[in-house]
């Protein structure tokens, strides 16, 4: 299929009524989930994931991408209005956003947040459209040793940023990999950890595990929280969009934060929160009046909100081209592609170019529509922010159980959902991050297969793992990343 034919096919698929409807539904659902404190993009996507079984690839992807992008932006609304970030990505926005709200400039703060989020999302989408095909061409040269290197890179980086305790990150990541070894060995058919159950012959099912790990565990944690009642002046939720002159003064901040967010998103495991804090600190460092940051200034909103939405396009680069999710939310998106029978990697760009173009164009449209839908959603935000935990928790549980059973008609999958939820809850209560667990579970099969194939090629020699130029570059980049993290920690 040529480029022109692929583009036309993508536009035709996106113009279908169902795809357009789900694109809008995804944005609305993402905004709702983002505004509600305690939830976030991975949970929102996980809840919608079971329902994509009934959809074609393009409608299901625009639904999930709409949820992903809008949920990250939605977190800023509650962060500004009540000082409670709806998502981790909006934590940096609280500092100046809520202060502006308390200073009587809430509408202005919400306007800057919405505009910056859309701008960052659009820039990262353009970067995705240009970078992903180039990286896919490079990835076409990948063999088992290169895939082993990139899998190790993704896992180690995720572990490094998962928390202060490296040992905890390694332990949880190893647990995720271990769980992927359950089932029949693909090479020789040996039973591994099946416990005499034929249900486990194909291993633990991906979708129930991810939904349980994110949604059910969050519901269990949320059940511990006391009934929260949030009060604030809802009349202050009237948006005042910034003018072109105001934006022109911040053009450097907007572009710099967009690029920071995109680059941070590409690095597996960093995530939107890291991108937001990085952009905020960089904006403060370059400001002529850094002492004003934290007192309620627009620059302190523009930087993190531009960067956190820019991480969406960045995170999709390694997810689509290498099959290595750039974030927990991207890991769930990876599961959606696998459900559709598509294997992310260089072959996806050559075999299904129309789907890739549909994802690029769809994400661009999502960010454009988010401006319009966001303006409307902010007016209803007061009602959403006031929703008590006692309502959110059972709703999340109900959607999780109904969604998994509806698509599989299997009580075993429901059991996996509940078991993964309990596991995620225990992991979080022990002070561990579930990010390495989810990424380890997704990357485990790739890691195992590439390791066994690499050992066969290398005839058991570990030195041969570093004999390919691409693999060597990846390992050098990994070493540089680890050393940078260590040096940053020492310099604090």
Secondary structure as UniProt FT lines:
FT   HELIX           3..15
FT   HELIX           17..35
FT   TURN            37..38
FT   HELIX           41..49
FT   HELIX           50..54
FT   HELIX           57..82
FT   HELIX           88..90
FT   HELIX           91..102
FT   TURN            103..104
FT   HELIX           106..139
FT   TURN            140..141
FT   HELIX           144..161
FT   HELIX           166..179
FT   TURN            180..181
FT   STRAND          183..184
FT   TURN            186..188
FT   STRAND          191..192
FT   TURN            195..196
FT   HELIX           198..200
FT   TURN            201..202
FT   HELIX           206..211
FT   HELIX           212..216
FT   HELIX           217..223
FT   HELIX           234..236
FT   HELIX           244..249
FT   HELIX           251..266
FT   TURN            268..269
FT   HELIX           271..286
FT   TURN            288..289
FT   HELIX           290..292
FT   TURN            293..294
FT   HELIX           299..322
FT   HELIX           328..339
FT   TURN            340..341
FT   HELIX           346..351
FT   HELIX           353..385
FT   HELIX           389..408
FT   HELIX           411..429
FT   TURN            430..431
FT   HELIX           435..457
FT   TURN            458..460
FT   HELIX           462..466
FT   HELIX           469..491
//
